[in-house]
Amino acid sequence: MTKKPHLGRGLSALLGAEEPTADLGAQRAMAIDLLHPGRYQPRGRFSPDELQALAQSVKENGILQPILVRPHEKIPGHFEIVAGERRWRAAQLAQLHEVPIILRSLDDRSTLEIALIENVQREDLTPLEEAEGYARLMAEFQYTQETLADRIGKSRPAIANLLRLRSLPEPIRVLISDGKLSVGHARALIGAADPLALANEIIAKDLNVRQAEALAKKQKPDSTKKKNAAPATPAKDADTRALEHDLSLKLGLKVEVQFDGKGGRLVLHYASLDQLDTVIEKLNG
């Protein structure tokens, strides 16, 4: 049985960079105002400077790679962009009237996959945009981290680390999106008592990732010590200690009396089964 290829490897064919196969739609020109941004576009922001630079390139060289589209769900005769929205926006700035497109009939799952993979391969997404795309595939199409790793072509730990960024507070996510914090810095903040203060200190001191991790470690409580530490108990009064002493003499065992207000517990400690048999005999009279 032939193994199904990674979608990432087949993306260049979908976008027209390889020899076309029988199931691909033919490339053609389409009026630019018939195209609309895709519902599954993972990019949240488009840099104005980058769009202007791309628009200048489009003016000089045209659009070298066609825009992948599918029929619009709600507007007959119009089309939704699956991959290539940045090129479409740059074409508008360049005042083009038509753009090259490839029309495909794609379901929502494939549309999100293609849009996400195209941006990941081009390194167009911020780490959080990439994480949101993965989360959406998991939430809407029941992907697991293992399935994503196989389909996207990344390791499962890499995907898990990106997904963890979504737990950070919104101000820190803005710092990541703005490029003020790297993914490595952000990972160090996860689980911190005051991640925003820590983030501001990392930025102010221009710490590298290792320094940020060391600083975060100092601020995190030692969970192992807390887990192993005995819970604090209130001091016992003299009457309780005397009662424990008398019972210990009578039973030949260590005895603890623990009050919790209205009632409590009587705890007998034995070191062997013989001691347990002895105390049972005494309790039975």
Secondary structure as the mmCIF struct_conf table of DSSP 4:
data_model
#
loop_
_struct_conf.conf_type_id
_struct_conf.id
_struct_conf.beg_label_comp_id
_struct_conf.beg_label_asym_id
_struct_conf.beg_label_seq_id
_struct_conf.end_label_comp_id
_struct_conf.end_label_asym_id
_struct_conf.end_label_seq_id
HELX_LH_PP_P HELX_LH_PP_P1 THR A 2 HIS A 6
HELX_RH_AL_P HELX_RH_AL_P1 LEU A 7 LEU A 14
TURN_TY1_P TURN_TY1_P1 LEU A 15 GLY A 16
BEND BEND1 ALA A 17 GLU A 18
TURN_TY1_P TURN_TY1_P2 ALA A 22 ASP A 23
BEND BEND2 LEU A 24 LEU A 24
HELX_LH_PP_P HELX_LH_PP_P2 GLY A 25 ALA A 26
STRN STRN1 GLN A 27 ALA A 31
HELX_RH_3T_P HELX_RH_3T_P1 ILE A 32 LEU A 34
STRN STRN2 LEU A 35 HIS A 36
TURN_TY1_P TURN_TY1_P3 ARG A 39 TYR A 40
HELX_RH_AL_P HELX_RH_AL_P2 PRO A 48 ASN A 61
BEND BEND3 LEU A 64 GLN A 65
HELX_LH_PP_P HELX_LH_PP_P3 PRO A 66 PRO A 66
STRN STRN3 ILE A 67 PRO A 71
BEND BEND4 GLU A 73 ILE A 75
TURN_TY1_P TURN_TY1_P4 PRO A 76 GLY A 77
STRN STRN4 PHE A 79 ALA A 83
HELX_RH_AL_P HELX_RH_AL_P3 GLU A 85 LEU A 93
TURN_TY1_P TURN_TY1_P5 ALA A 94 GLN A 95
BEND BEND5 HIS A 97 HIS A 97
STRN STRN5 GLU A 98 LEU A 103
HELX_RH_AL_P HELX_RH_AL_P4 ASP A 108 GLN A 121
TURN_TY1_P TURN_TY1_P6 ARG A 122 GLU A 123
BEND BEND6 LEU A 125 LEU A 125
HELX_RH_AL_P HELX_RH_AL_P5 PRO A 127 PHE A 141
HELX_RH_AL_P HELX_RH_AL_P6 GLN A 145 ILE A 152
TURN_TY1_P TURN_TY1_P7 GLY A 153 GLY A 153
BEND BEND7 LYS A 154 LYS A 154
HELX_RH_AL_P HELX_RH_AL_P7 ARG A 156 ARG A 164
HELX_RH_3T_P HELX_RH_3T_P2 LEU A 165 SER A 167
BEND BEND8 LEU A 168 LEU A 168
HELX_RH_AL_P HELX_RH_AL_P8 GLU A 170 SER A 177
TURN_TY1_P TURN_TY1_P8 ASP A 178 GLY A 179
BEND BEND9 LYS A 180 LEU A 181
HELX_RH_AL_P HELX_RH_AL_P9 VAL A 183 LEU A 189
TURN_TY1_P TURN_TY1_P9 ILE A 190 GLY A 191
BEND BEND10 ALA A 193 ASP A 194
HELX_RH_AL_P HELX_RH_AL_P10 PRO A 195 LYS A 205
TURN_TY1_P TURN_TY1_P10 ASP A 206 ASP A 206
HELX_RH_AL_P HELX_RH_AL_P11 VAL A 209 GLN A 219
BEND BEND11 LYS A 220 LYS A 220
HELX_RH_AL_P HELX_RH_AL_P12 SER A 223 ASN A 228
BEND BEND12 ALA A 229 ALA A 229
HELX_LH_PP_P HELX_LH_PP_P4 ALA A 230 ALA A 232
HELX_LH_PP_P HELX_LH_PP_P5 PRO A 234 ASP A 237
HELX_RH_AL_P HELX_RH_AL_P13 ALA A 238 LEU A 251
TURN_TY1_P TURN_TY1_P11 GLY A 252 GLY A 252
BEND BEND13 LEU A 253 LEU A 253
STRN STRN6 LYS A 254 PHE A 259
BEND BEND14 GLY A 261 LYS A 262
STRN STRN7 GLY A 264 HIS A 269
BEND BEND15 ALA A 271 SER A 272
HELX_RH_AL_P HELX_RH_AL_P14 LEU A 273 LEU A 283
TURN_TY1_P TURN_TY1_P12 ASN A 284 ASN A 284
#
